[in-house]
Amino acid sequence: MKTWYSSFLTFLKGMIMGIVNVFPISSGTISLVLGVYERFLKSIKSLNRKNMKLLFGGDFHGFARQTDFRFFSFIMLGIFVGMMLTSVFLKHALKSFEVQSWSFFFGLIVASVIYVLRGIGSFKKKGWALLVLGFAMSFWLSVKSNPISNDGFLYLVLCGIVGSMGMVVPGISGSHLMLLMGNYELIVTEAIPNLTHAATFWMGLKVLFPFALGAVVSIVFFSHLLTWLMRDYRDFTLMVLSGFMLGSLPVVYPWKEPSLLGTEYVFHLPPTVGQLLVALAMAVLGGLTVYLIEVLARRNRR
């Protein structure tokens, strides 16, 4: 009974991670708050060649023991369920409350960048140069081009690789990076909700299968690379990623529309003072959400 209760709590924590993962905020950060980050990362890294031989050799008990499989399977199931439920809600929110939703995301991203920068040990000239470089590249892409969704198989695999980064790197949002790549709405508000209806199930699966394939590759293999980068080049890595995050803010700017050619954005000022005030309030709410998560994370580490 105690084992299943523990598994149920793991499932609930996974759901919370999945809910957060849909928004442009790091689920890696929330996993720190929930106290499962190190165990989650360890279980991912245990899916190596040696342990996979146990699985394919028929030693299921040995594989489960070496990989903490019960924990990993329940937390991944929770992440999937959390993403499904939130994506259905977000699909309607972006249609009915577009300005409010994008403003909330804007605040989330700005506060997330502040959170990441606060975690940097020392600000060296090389680090600032990398931040400016990342910002310039990301900002140019955000302003000069409208990131149109791309359902090509290889591009969806790449999105899966990028999108899963938020699970293993605290402070970095995979959803935010997918916004910059142009496939956020295709995956989050279209493909995932499509799985909830029999008529559209295969349409959703066609998009999510290559995305999931890339995510698995990234989580299993790139977790080692990211762990190494965060260990040996942590400050430089965070400076580059912060630059990319800041530079992509035009993607979530509420008052924009594609040009006639659809290859770039056309930006507008807020149409009314009232709408601007609402947008500012939602951005502040997004920022406060990140701040609350940061406070909870600090308390959890004590």
C-alpha positions as CSV (number, residue, x, y, z in Angstrom):
1,M,0.0,0.0,0.0
2,K,2.8,2.4,0.9
3,T,4.5,1.7,-2.4
4,W,1.4,2.5,-4.4
5,Y,0.8,5.6,-2.4
6,S,4.3,6.8,-3.1
7,S,3.8,6.0,-6.8
8,F,0.6,8.1,-6.7
9,L,2.4,11.0,-5.2
10,T,5.0,10.7,-7.9
11,F,2.3,10.7,-10.6
12,L,0.8,13.9,-9.1
13,K,4.2,15.6,-9.1
14,G,4.6,14.5,-12.7
15,M,1.3,16.1,-13.5
16,I,2.4,19.4,-12.0
17,M,5.6,19.2,-14.1
18,G,3.5,18.5,-17.2
19,I,1.2,21.4,-16.5
20,V,4.1,23.8,-16.1
21,N,5.9,22.3,-19.1
22,V,3.1,23.6,-21.4
23,F,3.8,27.2,-20.4
24,P,7.0,29.1,-21.2
25,I,8.5,28.3,-17.9
26,S,10.9,25.5,-16.9
27,S,9.5,22.3,-15.6
28,G,13.0,21.6,-14.4
29,T,12.6,24.4,-11.9
30,I,9.3,23.0,-10.6
31,S,10.9,19.6,-10.2
32,L,13.4,21.3,-7.9
33,V,10.4,22.7,-5.9
34,L,8.8,19.3,-5.7
35,G,12.0,17.6,-4.6
36,V,12.3,15.1,-7.5
37,Y,14.8,16.8,-9.8
38,E,17.9,14.9,-8.8
39,R,16.1,11.5,-8.8
40,F,14.4,12.3,-12.1
41,L,17.8,13.2,-13.7
42,K,19.4,10.1,-12.2
43,S,16.7,7.8,-13.6
44,I,17.1,9.3,-17.0
45,K,20.8,8.8,-17.0
46,S,20.4,5.2,-15.9
47,L,18.7,4.4,-19.2
48,N,22.1,3.5,-20.7
49,R,23.4,0.7,-22.9
50,K,24.3,-1.5,-20.0
51,N,20.8,-1.4,-18.4
52,M,19.0,-1.6,-21.8
53,K,20.8,-4.9,-22.3
54,L,19.1,-6.2,-19.2
55,L,15.7,-5.2,-20.6
56,F,16.2,-6.8,-24.0
57,G,17.8,-9.8,-22.4
58,G,14.6,-10.5,-20.5
59,D,15.8,-9.4,-17.0
60,F,12.9,-7.1,-16.3
61,H,13.4,-7.1,-12.6
62,G,17.1,-6.2,-12.9
63,F,16.2,-3.4,-15.4
64,A,13.6,-2.0,-13.1
65,R,15.9,-2.1,-10.1
66,Q,18.9,-0.4,-11.9
67,T,16.8,2.3,-13.6
68,D,14.3,3.2,-10.8
69,F,11.7,2.3,-13.4
70,R,8.6,2.6,-11.2
71,F,9.5,6.2,-10.3
72,F,10.4,7.1,-13.9
73,S,7.3,5.5,-15.4
74,F,4.8,7.2,-13.0
75,I,6.4,10.6,-13.3
76,M,6.4,10.4,-17.1
77,L,2.8,9.3,-17.1
78,G,2.0,12.3,-14.8
79,I,3.8,14.6,-17.2
80,F,1.9,13.3,-20.1
81,V,-1.5,13.6,-18.4
82,G,-0.7,17.1,-17.1
83,M,0.3,18.3,-20.6
84,M,-2.8,16.8,-22.1
85,L,-5.2,18.5,-19.6
86,T,-3.4,21.9,-19.8
87,S,-3.2,21.9,-23.6
88,V,-6.9,21.5,-24.0
89,F,-7.5,24.5,-21.7
90,L,-4.7,26.6,-23.3
91,K,-6.2,26.0,-26.8
92,H,-9.4,27.8,-25.7
93,A,-7.5,30.5,-23.7
94,L,-5.4,31.5,-26.7
95,K,-8.5,31.9,-28.9
96,S,-10.7,33.7,-26.4
97,F,-8.1,35.7,-24.4
98,E,-5.2,36.1,-26.9
99,V,-3.8,39.4,-25.6
100,Q,-4.1,38.3,-21.9
101,S,-2.5,34.9,-22.6
102,W,0.5,36.3,-24.6
103,S,1.0,39.0,-21.9
104,F,1.1,36.4,-19.2
105,F,3.7,34.5,-21.2
106,F,5.7,37.7,-21.7
107,G,5.8,38.2,-17.9
108,L,6.8,34.6,-17.4
109,I,9.7,34.8,-19.8
110,V,11.1,38.1,-18.4
111,A,10.9,36.8,-14.8
112,S,12.5,33.5,-15.9
113,V,15.4,35.3,-17.4
114,I,15.9,37.3,-14.2
115,Y,15.7,34.0,-12.3
116,V,18.4,32.4,-14.5
117,L,20.7,35.4,-14.4
118,R,20.5,35.5,-10.6
119,G,21.8,32.0,-10.5
120,I,25.0,32.9,-12.4
121,G,28.1,32.8,-10.2
122,S,30.2,35.5,-11.9
123,F,29.5,37.8,-14.9
124,K,32.6,37.8,-17.1
125,K,33.1,39.7,-20.3
126,K,33.0,36.5,-22.3
127,G,29.7,35.7,-20.7
128,W,28.2,39.1,-21.5
129,A,29.5,38.7,-25.1
130,L,27.7,35.3,-25.4
131,L,24.5,36.8,-24.0
132,V,24.6,39.7,-26.5
133,L,25.3,37.2,-29.3
134,G,22.4,35.0,-28.3
135,F,20.1,38.0,-27.9
136,A,21.1,39.4,-31.3
137,M,20.5,36.2,-33.1
138,S,17.3,35.4,-31.4
139,F,15.9,39.0,-31.7
140,W,16.8,39.2,-35.4
141,L,15.0,35.9,-36.1
142,S,12.0,37.0,-34.0
143,V,11.6,40.4,-35.7
144,K,12.6,39.6,-39.2
145,S,10.7,36.3,-39.6
146,N,7.4,35.0,-38.6
147,P,8.1,31.5,-37.2
148,I,5.6,29.6,-39.3
149,S,4.7,26.1,-38.0
150,N,6.5,23.2,-39.7
151,D,5.1,19.7,-39.5
152,G,8.1,18.1,-41.3
153,F,9.2,14.9,-39.6
154,L,12.8,15.9,-39.0
155,Y,11.8,19.4,-37.8
156,L,9.4,17.9,-35.3
157,V,12.1,15.6,-34.1
158,L,14.3,18.7,-33.6
159,C,11.4,20.4,-31.7
160,G,11.3,17.3,-29.4
161,I,15.0,17.6,-28.7
162,V,14.7,21.3,-27.9
163,G,11.3,21.1,-26.1
164,S,12.6,18.5,-23.6
165,M,15.5,20.7,-22.5
166,G,13.2,22.4,-19.9
167,M,12.8,19.1,-18.1
168,V,16.5,18.7,-17.4
169,V,17.8,22.3,-17.2
170,P,16.2,24.3,-14.4
171,G,15.4,27.9,-15.5
172,I,15.2,27.0,-19.2
173,S,11.8,26.6,-20.8
174,G,11.4,24.2,-23.7
175,S,8.0,25.6,-24.6
176,H,9.6,29.1,-24.9
177,L,12.2,27.7,-27.3
178,M,9.5,26.1,-29.3
179,L,7.7,29.4,-29.5
180,L,10.9,30.7,-31.2
181,M,10.9,27.7,-33.6
182,G,7.3,28.4,-34.5
183,N,5.8,25.0,-33.5
184,Y,4.4,25.9,-30.1
185,E,0.8,26.2,-31.1
186,L,1.0,23.3,-33.6
187,I,2.2,20.9,-30.8
188,V,0.6,22.3,-27.7
189,T,-2.8,23.7,-28.8
190,E,-3.4,21.5,-31.8
191,A,-1.7,18.1,-31.8
192,I,-2.0,17.3,-28.0
193,P,-5.8,18.2,-27.8
194,N,-6.3,16.2,-31.0
195,L,-5.5,13.1,-29.1
196,T,-8.6,13.5,-27.0
197,H,-11.0,12.9,-30.0
198,A,-11.2,9.7,-32.0
199,A,-11.7,11.6,-35.3
200,T,-8.5,13.7,-34.9
201,F,-6.4,11.2,-32.9
202,W,-4.2,10.1,-35.8
203,M,-3.7,13.7,-36.9
204,G,-2.3,14.5,-33.4
205,L,-0.3,11.3,-33.3
206,K,1.3,12.1,-36.7
207,V,2.7,15.3,-35.2
208,L,3.5,14.0,-31.7
209,F,5.3,10.7,-32.6
210,P,8.3,12.4,-34.2
211,F,8.2,15.1,-31.4
212,A,8.2,12.3,-28.7
213,L,11.0,10.5,-30.6
214,G,13.2,13.6,-30.4
215,A,12.3,14.2,-26.8
216,V,13.3,10.7,-25.8
217,V,16.6,11.0,-27.7
218,S,17.2,14.4,-26.0
219,I,16.2,13.2,-22.5
220,V,18.3,10.0,-22.6
221,F,21.4,11.2,-24.5
222,F,21.5,15.0,-24.2
223,S,20.9,14.9,-20.4
224,H,24.6,13.8,-20.1
225,L,25.7,16.7,-22.4
226,L,23.6,19.3,-20.5
227,T,24.7,17.9,-17.2
228,W,28.4,18.4,-18.4
229,L,27.7,21.9,-19.7
230,M,25.9,22.9,-16.5
231,R,28.7,21.5,-14.4
232,D,31.8,22.8,-16.3
233,Y,30.4,25.8,-18.3
234,R,27.3,26.6,-16.3
235,D,27.6,30.4,-16.3
236,F,28.4,30.6,-20.0
237,T,25.6,28.2,-20.9
238,L,23.0,30.2,-18.9
239,M,24.2,33.5,-20.4
240,V,23.7,32.2,-24.0
241,L,20.3,30.7,-23.2
242,S,19.2,33.9,-21.4
243,G,20.2,35.9,-24.5
244,F,18.1,33.6,-26.6
245,M,15.1,33.9,-24.2
246,L,15.3,37.7,-24.1
247,G,15.7,38.0,-27.9
248,S,12.6,36.0,-28.6
249,L,10.3,38.2,-26.6
250,P,8.8,39.7,-29.9
251,V,7.3,36.2,-30.5
252,V,5.0,36.6,-27.5
253,Y,4.3,40.3,-28.0
254,P,0.5,40.5,-27.8
255,W,-0.1,43.1,-30.6
256,K,1.4,41.6,-33.7
257,E,0.1,39.9,-36.9
258,P,1.8,38.2,-39.9
259,S,2.5,40.3,-42.9
260,L,0.7,39.7,-46.2
261,L,3.5,37.5,-47.3
262,G,3.5,35.7,-44.0
263,T,7.2,35.8,-43.7
264,E,7.5,38.4,-40.9
265,Y,5.6,40.1,-38.1
266,V,3.9,43.5,-38.2
267,F,3.9,45.0,-34.8
268,H,1.3,47.5,-33.4
269,L,0.9,49.6,-30.4
270,P,-1.9,48.7,-27.9
271,P,-5.3,49.9,-29.4
272,T,-6.6,51.2,-26.1
273,V,-5.1,52.3,-22.7
274,G,-7.5,49.8,-21.0
275,Q,-6.1,46.9,-23.0
276,L,-2.6,48.0,-22.2
277,L,-3.3,48.0,-18.5
278,V,-4.9,44.5,-18.7
279,A,-1.8,43.3,-20.5
280,L,0.5,44.8,-17.9
281,A,-1.5,43.2,-15.1
282,M,-1.2,39.8,-16.8
283,A,2.5,40.3,-17.4
284,V,3.0,41.1,-13.7
285,L,0.9,38.0,-12.8
286,G,3.2,35.9,-14.9
287,G,6.3,37.4,-13.3
288,L,4.8,36.8,-9.8
289,T,4.2,33.2,-10.7
290,V,7.9,32.7,-11.4
291,Y,8.8,34.5,-8.2
292,L,6.5,32.3,-6.2
293,I,8.1,29.2,-7.7
294,E,11.5,30.5,-6.9
295,V,10.6,31.2,-3.3
296,L,9.2,27.7,-2.9
297,A,12.4,26.3,-4.5
298,R,14.6,28.1,-2.0
299,R,12.5,26.8,0.9
300,N,12.6,23.3,-0.5
301,R,16.5,23.4,-0.7
302,R,16.8,24.4,3.0
